[in-house]
Every structure is written in structure tokens, then in C-alpha cells.
């Protein structure tokens, strides 16, 4: 079976040549119909109607299974949608409106192993990795079933992308295919909690343009380990070493994500330590106000506290972008994905 959402054009051309004696011409027709136009009746296109034997041979051998969008929630122009997978589990994705385009926040796993204490997905636990087509199916559904014009991708949804490395990289190739979804690498951002082996593996691929974001959230090992258990395995010194050795492009930067939690990681001392950790890395810091998660006692900072913390960092030469998350009302903010699936009793459920 050819799971079409797992193929680049070259891979599909080679498969057609090997198995059917056909090649790039028909592969391009299939890519145009499925990836560009969202046509589910793809064997009815002229290229296949003019090759009835080939069309007949393909019947039942090509699958298009992006998953079923079972529910969507809107907050203004922001949309969160839930996809039910073939085994009945569910994932969540978010379409984020930007000034000139839409960004799709993509999930890479059902649940997550990392167990970050402030994150709804982390509290859900881990069920399984997504396949290549379940990752790419999210952009297919966003474009062709929800009608969203997607230009950017951020792998910041459910799961730790680098913990599903092979399937993630396969999906990146498919999404990057010019004849298909045509998302340039420079329009993709991969976010990690600091999985050092994954960062080192990514470094070996030398993929210019693909942006790396680090969910940092605390500048000292004690606080970070309290929030993010991964820090016990790969403490800040190991993380920084992996970033120093990472092959950035000439003008490349890392994106750091720092979720500001009132009374926990928001003091002037934390700001000083964070600036020290960042130096001399080229970093743009996204300072994000904590999004409340049901059942947790963490508090969001006030606007005044957000500005004060940002000002301390800016005074030390750190480029800071302050972000008050959109999507809170539909549990689509940073750290909130997974709540709806848990509350509806589908997908991953917290085990007692």
C-alpha cells in the first residue's frame, strides 16, 4: 500500500518506476491533485484516464488517510482542531493567524514522555509516536478540509519532536517538497525541551534554514529540573554544549521559549542567570506568559511583571519578544494542548 502522505515526489516516482513501469509524469499528476488541490478522486485526472491499465493497477494500492477532523474550536481567527486517527486516538493542532499568513502548530506524538510539570500534554503521558502521514496529514486537513492558507509550520504541538526523530524528518521532507505542500525549511521551526541526543542528530543532517527552538523555562538546574524532568538527564551545561556545536547558518539564530511563571522563574536573579546562559549564543527569546492548566497551582504573571522581566533581559543585550498567548479560551495556548481530548474521554486519558 502506498501511503501517499509519506512520499516525496522523487520517492513516489521511483516507486512507480519499480512497481508499475511508470514514473515522474504520473507522480507529478498525483502530487498536484492530492497535495495542491486536495482531490480525493485523484485517479480521475486526465493523466490517469489516459492510462487506463496503470489506473486500474493502482486501484486499492494508494491510501490517503490524513485522519478525520472531528471537532474544531475558534477564538477569533485562531482555530484549534482535533484529528481522530485510524486507531481512535486523537491529536490537536492549532492554526495561528499571523500578519500575512497562517502558521500551523503541528503535533508529533500522541501525548508526551517528557512530563513537563506546567504542560497539559506532559500530564497526559505517552501513547505512541505519530507516523509520517499522521504528521503531514495535519497540514493536509488544515489546507483542504478547513480551508486555511498555511505558510509556516511550528512543531510545537503535542509531543517532543526529537523523540520521534525518523518520522519527524520524513515528514519535514514531505512538507518541504516543492511539488507538494511546498513549505520552505526557513518557514519551519522545530521546538525541543532540550533532548541533547536529538539536537546532536539533527546537527549531523546540516539542514540550512530549519529553525531550532529550545523550551528553556528556567536558567538554573534546580528550577529547571523541578519544571522539566528532562533536565535531570541533560542538564543546562550539556544543553548549552550541544547548541554551541550546532551548525547554524551565517545569520542563523536559536529561538528560546521561556514560559514566565509567577513566583517561580521570574526574579531578577533568574533574569541574570538566563542572560549568562544565553551568552554568547545568538538567541531570540520568546517570553511567554504562563497559560493556566486545570489542576495546577502555577500562576500567570501580570503584564507589569512580564514587562519588568523583559526589560532586565533587554538591558543585558538579549533580544526579547513578549507574547501573551492567544487561544486560552479554547485550550489552544502554549502548554494547553490535550485538555479537550482528556475531558471528552477520547484519545489519551490520564490513567489513575
N, C-alpha and C positions, 0 to 999 in steps of 0.2 A: 504494500500500500504506500502510495506517495502522499505524505502529509505535506501539502503544498506550502503551508506557512512556515515550514522548516527549511526551505530551499532558497539559495541564491540562484540567479539566472544561470550562472556557469554550472552549478551543481545539477540543476534541472536539465540543462542542455546535455550534459554528459550522461545523465540517467536515460533520457530519451534516445540518445545515440546508442547506448549499450543495450537497452532492452527492446527498442522498437525500430531502430534504424532511422530515426528522425533526429532533429537537432535544434539549433538555436532559433530558427524561424518560428516553429511551433511553441517553443518555450517562451519566446517573447510575446506571442499572442496570448498565451495563458497568463503571463505576468500582467499584461495590460488589462485583461478582463478582470482578473481577481484582485490584484494589488492596487491598481489605479482606479478601476471602476466599481469594484465590489460586486461583480456579476457572478451570481451563484450558478447560473446556467451557462457556464463557460464553454462547454463543448458545442454550443450552438453558434459560435462565432464563425465567420466565413472561412478562416484558415482550417478549421476542423470539419466544416461542412464540405469543403473541397477535398478532404482526405478521409472519406467515409471508413476505410479499413482501419486507419490509425485511430479515428474517433471511436470506432467500435472496440478496438483493442484497449482503449483507455477506460471504457465504461467500468465503473466499480473499482478502479485502481487508483483514483485520485480522491483524497478526502480534504474537505475544507471545514475544519472544526475549531473556530475561534472561541467556543464557549457561548453560552446563552446569557445575554444581558437580562437579568430577571427583575432588576429594580434600579432606579436612579433617583438622586436627590439633588435639588438645585438650591444654591444660595446666590442670588443674583445671576451672574453669568458663569459662576463656578458650578461644575457638575461632578458629583461622585456617582459611580455606577458599580453595581455588583454583578460579577460574572459567575455563573454556575458552570463548573467544569464537568467533564464526562462522568466522573465518579461521584458527582453530587456535592463535592466540596465547593466553597465559594471564595473568591478573592475580590478585593476592592481596588479601584483605580480612580484617579481624580483628573479631570480636565480643568486646568487653571488658566483663566483668561489673562493675557499679557497685553501690552500696549498695541503691538502689531500682529500678534499671533496667539495661538493656544499652546500651552505646554501640557503634556500628558505625564502624570506621575504613575509609574509602572511598578507593579508587584513582581517579585521574582520567586517567592515561595508562598506556600500556604502556611501561615504562621511564621514563627521565627525561633531559632535556637538561642539567640544572644541574650535574652532575658533582661533587657534594659528596664530599670525599675519604673521609669516615667512613661513607658510606652505601652499602649493597649495591645499592639501586636505581640510584643515581647511577653506580656502576661498570658497570651493565648497558648504559648508553647508551639512546638513544631510538628507539622503533619507530614509534609513532603515538599520536595523541590517541584517547581513548575518545569514543564517541558519547553523546548524551544517554541513550539507553536502556541502554547498557553501564554507565553510571554509576548510573542508577536501578535497573538490574537487580540490583545488589549488595544493596540493601535488600529487593527482592522475594525474592531467594534466601535471604537471612538469615531473613526472616519466614516464608515459605511453604514453603521446601524444607528449612530447618534448624530451623524452629520456634522461632526466637529472638524475644523481645519487645523490639523496638528502639525506644528513646525518644529517643536522642541520636545525632547524626551528627558525625563529625570528618573533614574532608577532609585527612587526614594519611597516606594510603596511598601507593601508588606514583605518582610523577609530581609535577609542580608545578601545583597547581590553576589559578593565574592565567595559566599558559602555555596553557591550554585554556579561555579565558575564556567564549566564547559558549556552548559546550556545558555548561560548569560552571553558568553562570547559568540555562540552560534546565533542567538537572537540579534545581537548587535550587527553581525554580518548581514542578516536578512533585512533588518531595518535600514541599513546603510545602502543596500542595493539600489542603484540609480533607476533601474527599470522597474523597481517595485515601490516600496514605501519612500525611498529617496530622502532619508534623514541623514544629513552630513554628520560626521563624527564630532565636529565642533559644536553641534547642536544637541549633543548627548552629554549628560552628566551622571556619573556613577557614584553613589554615596555608600560609604562603608563605616562601620563602627570602629574600624582600625584593625581589621583582620590582616595582620602583617604578612603571613604566607601568601594571601591573595594579592596584596599590594605588590609583593616581590614577583609573583607570577605574572601579573599584569605588566609590570615593568619590562619583563623579557619580551613581551609582544611588541613593544615600541609602537603604539598606535597614536600617531600625532593627531592632536585635535580632541580626542576623547578626554573629557574633563573629569578629574577626580575630586570628590568632596569627602571630607572627613567629619564625622559626627564626634566632636571633641568633648563638649559639655562640662568639662572641668579641667583645670590646669595642674592639678596635683594628684598623685596616685591614690591617696586616701579617699578623696572625694569622688574621683572618677570610678574607682573600684566599687564604691558604695552605690553609684548610679548605674554602672555598666560592668557587669561581671567579666566581660572580655578583657578588661584591663588587668585582671589577675594573671592572665596568660600572656598578654602582650602589653606590658606597662608603657608609660609615655616615652621612656628612653628608647625602647625598641621601635615604637611607632615613629618617633622622630628620625631615627636612623634610616628606616625604610623610605621615608619621604625625602631625606637628603640625597639618597641614592636613586631616586625615581627620575627617569629621563623626561623632564618637562621640555616642551618646545622653547624656542628662544625667548618668547614673550609669555610663556605659559605661567599660570598661577594655580595654586591649590585653592579650593573653596573649603573653608572651615564653617561648620554649623555649631553654634553654641546656644543651647536652649537655656534661657535665663530663668532660674527658679528662686523665688523669694526666700531669702534667709539661708540658702544652701550654697550657691556658687556665684553670688552677686556682690561680694565685698570688694573694696579697693585692693585688698591683698590678692584676691583671685584675679583681678584685672592685671596687676603687676606680674603675677606668675604666668598668666596667659600670654602677655606681651613677650616675656622672656622665652617661653616655649616657642612662640612663632618665629622669633628672630633666629637665623637670618632667612627663613623660608619665605618665598613670595606667596602671600596669602591675602585673599579677600574674605573677611569674616562676616557671615550672616548671623546677626544676633536676633534670636527668635524668642518671643515671649512664650513661656510655657503654656501649653494648652491643657486645661483640666481634664483629667481622666477619672471616671467614676470609680470610687473606692479607694483613691489615693489621697493622701493628705498634703501633697505639694501645692504651693500657691503660685499664682501668676504674679509677676512684678507689676507695679504701677507704671504708667507712662513716664513719670518723673524718674523712677529707678532705672528704667530702660535707657533713658537719655543720659543719666549720670554715668552708668557703666560704659556706655558707648563713648562718652566724652573722655573718660580715663584712658581708653584704648587709643582713641584718635590722637590724644596728646603724646602718645608714645610712637606715633607714626603708623599705626595699624589702620588699614582700610576697612571701615565698618559699614555694613548695610543693616539698618534696623528693620525688622519685619514683625508686624502684628498679623498673625496668621488669619487668613480667610478660611471659611469653611467650618468654623467651630460649631455652628448651629446644626450641621448635618454630619458631624463627627468626621470631617474631612481634613482637619488641620494636622500639622506635624505631630506624630505620636498617637493619633486617634484612630487610625485605620484598624478595623477589626471589630469595633463595637457593635455595628449593626448585625454582622453575622453571628456574633455571640448572643445578642438579645433576641434574634429571631429563631435561634436554635438550629441554624443550618451552618454548614461549613465547620470551622473549628469551634469547639466548645471547651471552656475551661473544665478540666477534669477535677472532680472533688477528691 
